Amino acid sequence: MSTAIYTRRLVEHRYGRPLEKLQRGNASGRSDDPVLPILLRRLDGLAQTGVDARSARRNLDAAWQRHRSGEHALDDLVLLYATEVVDLERQEQSEAEAVWDLLDVRFLLDAASARQPSADRAAPSPDDQDLLVIAREVAAGLHRLNREALRRGLHDRGVHVSNRRLGAVLQRLRAESTSR
C-alpha cells in the first residue's frame, strides 16, 4: 500500500468519515475543526506527489527496459529518472509525516477539550510510569516524535498500548521536551 493511500485511510479512520464527506463539510464551512482545512490541503499535496512518484517510476521502468535492450545512450536518462524517483519518494514521506503530525495535533485538541479539571484526575497508574520510562528510551532514538513512530518503537520492544494510553504518553513526552 502506498504512503498516500495509507495516510488517506488513516485520516478517514481518525475522523470516522470518508474523505469525500470531509471535503464537502469543509467546503461548505460546516466544520468547526481548525486542523481540517490544513490537513486536507496537505493530503491533496501528498496525493499529487504520489501520482508524480508513480509516473516517475513508470518512466524509470521504461528507460531501464530500453537500456537493457541495448540502447546505451540512455544511461543518463536512467540516472535522471532514478534521481527523480528518490526525490519524490522522500518528498512523499515528508508530506505524509506532516499529515500524521496534524492528526496528532487534532487528537491533542480533542483530548484537551475532553479533559477533566486537574483536581478530578487520578494519579497515573504504576503501569503508565513503566510505559513512560520505556517510551522515553524509544523517543530518545527517534528523529521526530509522533504517534506512529512512537507506536512502532514501542511495538519493536514488545510493548503494545491502547490509543488512549499512547496519546497520554505522547502528550507527556512532548510536555517534557518543551520544558527542557
Salt bridges, closest charged atoms under 4 A:
GLU12 OE2 - ARG8 NE 3.17
GLU20 OE2 - ARG8 NH2 2.56
ASP33 OD2 - ARG106 NE 2.91
ASP75 OD1 - HIS67 ND1 2.93
GLU89 OE2 - ARG57 NE 3.16
GLU97 OE1 - ARG144 NH1 3.34
ASP101 OD2 - ARG144 NH2 2.06
ASP104 OD1 - ARG147 NE 3.44
ASP104 OD2 - ARG174 NH2 3.42
ASP110 OD2 - ARG106 NH1 3.38
ASP128 OD1 - ARG165 NE 2.94
GLU137 OE1 - ARG157 NH1 2.85
GLU148 OE2 - ARG14 NH2 3.16
GLU176 OE2 - ARG136 NH2 2.59
GLU176 OE2 - ARG172 NE 3.81
